[in-house]
Amino acid sequence: MLKNRTIFEQKLLHLIDTPVIKIVTGVRRCGKSYLLKLLAGHLQKQGVARDRIISIDFESIANRELTDYLALYDHIMRLAGKDKKRVYIMIDEIQEVKDWEKAARSLMVDLDCDLYLTGSNAHLLAGELATLLAGRYIELSLLPLSFKEYLDFNEVSRGDRASVEEAFYNFIKFGGFPAMHMLPDDEEIRGQYLKGIFNSVVLKDVIQRHDIRDSELLERILIYLMENIGNIFSAKKFADYLKSQGRKVSTDSVYNYIRALETALVIYTARRYDVKGKKVLERLEKYYLVDLGLRNAVLGNKTADISQALENIVYLELLRRGNNVYVGKEGELEVDFIACSGNQRHYYQVSYLIESEQTREREFRPLRLICDNFPKTVISLDKFKLSDSDGIEHMNLLDFLLIDQN
């Protein structure tokens, strides 16, 4: 039985029959194919005949002959037939087709069609391609399950707080890849599934796509980033660390490998923003992982790192809500996140628990020093809400994650 991914479904349903190409991007196994199946099911319920829905998945070897854009175009034109009826075209992992944008543009011209594409490449629409398709596409970024979706997939009632809290710690441990809910409730099996994604989907995919020669270095960089979620990253310090172990590598090589991981949508970069100077700073950024399940499968469950895990969860949630997310610099102090949407911004601090006066001062002080009138919130797992301080709101993390978005 297909379970709903309500937010993304609604976005796609709102775009049905609009005269633009719909492109869904996201890391492999995050549910892009699943989303298209949900869409196809919706169309059939609305009376669209099954033969008017053309689905092609380039993860299947059965479609290996279609990775040339001309072959793909001819194949779809044959399936569409000559009766001029509208067809709905859904193509998974379109980046496997060389010059795919040429086929996409021609299909939009030569057919009465509604075209949906997915890709696991952040640069799918970079540079020249974006120019070629300018004004012809809308991109939707898909992440693994949010905590709300995780509860829905696992049939946990939001009104049962004890069950919600138990589910949250499983969410931290196993992450939100959608297929997880179909596996047995067995820690070893789920761990093996996640290690399979790490090895065959993440590392192998990145290595092949970017023709990486030093796979051991790529893996070391990724594991280092996993271990240092939410910490300021310095390529020079990392290169010096490797040098101390007898491994010479340039900072440029480190950043090239990080860009390859970013392109595969495995990691995300939060650049630093100077609140007073109102400018984005170069380098010394932070990195966050697309799904915590991968981290725990590779590194083991590090309960001492709970603060890092919570920060990663909040970062991804802010992305899901359509924000550009930065790390804030206020003098010598740091604000965990600045979430920007249009002309609006919201400042966030994330902490595990802020019961002590010392921790409370550490989390609230950077927000107090910001002089503008944009909202400021401290998020933690404390069950009791602290009274507002200088207009700064305090929220329980689970309440924050369960907010309904319009």
N, C-alpha and C positions, 0 to 999 in steps of 0.2 A: 504494500500500500504506500503510495507517495504521500509524504508529509509536506505541509506547506512551508514556504519561506516567505512569509507574508509581505515584508517590506520590499524585497526585490521583486516578488511577483507583481505587486501593485505597480511598481515602476514600469515593468515590462508591459503589463496589461494596459496601462495608460498610454503606451506608445504604439499599440497595435494599429496597423494600417496608416501610420504616419509615414510621409514620404522621405524617410531617412533610414540609413543602415543602423541597426542596433548592434553594438559591439560590447560583449561582456568579457571583462578581463579578470583574471585571478589565478592564484597558484594552482597547480594541478591537484586534483582531488578535493577542491573546495566546494564543488557542487554545481559547476557551470552546466554540465550535461544534464544533471538532474533538473535544473531550472528550465532548460529547454523542453524537457519531458512534461513538466508541469504546464508550460505554455501550450504545448501541443494538445494536452488533455483538455485545457480550457477551450481551445479553438474548436475541438471536436464537439464539446458540449454546446457550443454556440452554433453548431450546424455545419461546420466546415468539413467536407468529405476528406477521408483519410488520404486519398490519392492526390489531394491538393496540398498536402504537407510533405515536403521533401527534406529528409534528414540525412546528413552525411557526417560521419565521425572519423576524423583522421587519426584517432588512436587505434582504429581497426585496420589490420593489414588488408582487409578486403577492399579498401579504397586506395591502395598504394598506386594504382594507375592514374589516379586523379590529382596527383600532386603537381602537375603542370597546369597552369591557369587556363590554357586553351582546352585541355581535356576536361577540366572541371566545368567550364562554361558549356561545352558541347553536351556533356552528360546531363546537366540540369535542363538545358533547352529541350533535349529529347524527352525527359521525364515530364516536363511541363506540357508538351504536346502543342497542337496548333489550334486549340479551341478558344484561346484568348481569355480563359478563365483565370482569375487571380490565384497565384500559388504562394504558399508560405515556405520559405527556404530557411533551414536551420543547419548551420555548419559548425562542427566542433573542431577546435584547435586549428584554426585557419592559417596560423603561421607556418604550418607544414607545407603550404602551397607557395611556391615561388611566384612572386608578382601577383599575389592573390587580389590586390586592389584593382587590377585591370579587369579581372573577371567580375568583381563586385560592381564596379561602375557600369560595365556593359549589361549585366543582368538587370540593373535598375533602369536602364534605358530601353532594353529590348523586350522586357517582360512586364506584365502587370504582376508585380510581386511585392512581398513584404519580407525583408531580408534580415536574418539574425545570425551573428557570428560570435564565436567565443575564441579566446586566446589566452595562453599562459605566459604572456610576455609583456612587461611594462612598457616596452618601446615599440609595441605593435603599431602605434600610430605616431611614431616620432618623426620629426624632420620632414623629409620629402613626402612620405605617405600622408601625413596630416595635410600637407598642401594639396596633394592630388585629390584627396577626399573632402576638402574644405567645404563645409556647409552641407555635407551629405551624410553625416553620421552623428550618433550620440553614443558616448561611451559610459558604461556602468561598471564600477569596480566591485567585484564580489569577494568577500572574505569568508573564511570558515564561520560556523554558526556563532551568533552572539549568544550571551547567556540566556536571554529570553527564548531564543530559538532552541537552545539546548534543553531548556525545561519542556518546551512543547514537544520536541522530538522524543524525549524520555517520559512524556506524560506525567510530569510533576506539576501539581497544582500550585499556583503562585500564592494561594491563600494558606498553604501548609508551610509555615515558616521553618519548622524543623527539617522538613524534606528539602526545602529550597536551600538551606544551609548545607546539608549533606551533599546535595547535587553540586553546589558551588565548589566544594573541595574536590569532587570528581572532575569537574570542569577544569580546574587548575591542573589536575594530574594528567588527564587524557586529552584535553583540548576539544576543539569543535569541528573536526572533520566529519562531515555528515554521515559517512558510512559507518562510523563508530557505533551508532545506536543499533545497527543490524548485527553486530558481533556479539558473541556470548559475553556474559558479565564475568569475564575472566581476565585478571590483570596481565597474565603472561601473554595471552592471545592478543590483547589490545596493544601491549607493548611491542610485540612482534610486527603487528600491522603498521604501527607508527615508525618503527625502524625500517620497515620496507619502503615507506614513503621517503624517509630520509636518504636511504641508500640508492634506491632505483629511480625514484622520481626527482628528488632534489639534487643529489650530487651527480648522478649519471646524466640527467637532463641538462644541467648547467654545463657539465664538462663537454658533452657532445655539441651543444648549441654554440658554445664559445670557443671550441677547439682548444680547451685548456690542457696543457701538457703536464703540469704539476698538480695532480689531483690531491696529493697528500697535503700540499700547502693550502689548497682551497678548503679542505676539510678542517685543517687546523684553524684557519681564519674563522670559519663558521662556528666551530666549537668555542673559540675564544669570544666571539660576539654573543653566543648563547650564555656563556658564563658571566658576561659583563653587561647584561641588559640594563639599560638606564644609567650606565656610567659614561662619562665623557670619553670618547675614543680618540687616541692619537696614533696615527699610522707610524710615526717615527718611533714612539715608545714600543710599539709592537714589533717593528723591524729590529730595534735594538735588543729586545727580549730574545728574538730568534737568533740574532748574532751572538748573544751570550751562550747560546746552545750550539754554536758552531754552524749556524744556518744563515747565509748571507742573502738578503732579499731587499730590494729597493722599496721605498714608500710608494712609488708609482705602481709597482707590481701589486702591492697590498690593496691600493685603491681600485686597480683594475679588476681584481678578484671580487672585491666588495660590490663593484658595479654589476658584475655578472650575477651575483646573488640577488641584488636589487631587481635586475631585469627579469629574473625568474620569479619575482614577487615573493621570495622567501624571507627577505628582511626589508624593513622600512627605515628610512632615515628621518630623524627629527633634527632639523637644523636649529642653531641657536639664534635667538632674537634679542637684541639689546632694547629693552623697554624704554629707557631714557633716550637713547640715540635713534630709536625707531628705525632700525636697519637689521637685516639678516647678516649674521657673521659667517665668515668662511672658516671651514674646518672645525675641529673639536666638537663634532656633532655627537648625537646618541643614536643607537640602533635598537630596533625592536623586532621581535620575531613574529611571523605571520600566525603561529599557533604554538601555544605552550606545550601541547602534547609532544611535539617533536623534541623540545628541549628536555623534557623529563624522560623520554624514551632513550635519549642519547647520554644524558648526564646523570640520570637517576633522580629520584624525588628529593630535592634539597629544601627541606622545610625551613632551613635558616635563611633561604633566599625568598621568603614569602613577600617581602616588600617589593623586590624586583618583579615578581610574578604579578602582583596587583598593579604595578605601574604599567606593565605590558598590556594587561587587560583593559585598563582605562584608555591607554593610547589607541588601541584598536577600536574601542567603542566610539571614541571621538571621531575617528576616521569614518566609521559606519554612518555617523550622523551628518556626514557631508562637510566636515571641517578640514581646513589646512592646519596642521598641528606643529607647533614649534616648542623648543625648550626656551624658557625665558631667562634672561640675565638682567638682574636688577642690582647694579653696583657689583659688589663682591658676592652677593647672594644669588640663589637660583630659584626660579619658579618651575615646577615640574613641567607644566604644559600651558601654552597659550593656544586656545582653539579659535581659529579665525574663520568667519563665514560672512562674505560680503564686507560690509563696513563694521560688522559686529565682532567682538572678541570676548572671550571668557577665560579667566585665569584659574588654574587648578593646582592644588597640592595633593599628593597621594601619600598616605602613610598607613602602616599596618594598624597600630593602635596609638592613640594620643592621650592616654590617661594621665601621664606624668606632666607636671608643669614645664619641665625642660623640653620635652617633645612638643608640647603644645606651642611653646614660644618659637621653637625651630620651624614649625610648619606655618604658623600664622604670620611671623615677622616679615618674610619677603612680600607677602600680599599687602600688609599694612603700608609698606613703603611705596607701593604703586599709587600714584596720585590721580589717575583717571577714574571715571565713574562706571567703567565696565564691571560686570559681576565677578565676584571672586568666591571660590568654593574650596574647602578642604574636605577630602574624601578619605574615609577610613573604615575599618571593620568594627569600630566601637558600636555597641548596641544602643547606647544612650546618646542622644543628640546634644551637643554642647550648644549653649546659647550663642547667638550671633555676637561676634566681636568686631567692632568697627565696620559693621556692614558685611562682614565675611560669613558666608553660610557654611555650616558643617553638615555633611550628609553621610549616611551609612552607604557603603559601596554597593550592597545588594539593592538598596532602594534606587541608587543612581542607575544601575544596570537595568532595572525593571521599569524605568520611566517610559511611558508610551509616547512615541514620537508621532506628530501629525504628518 
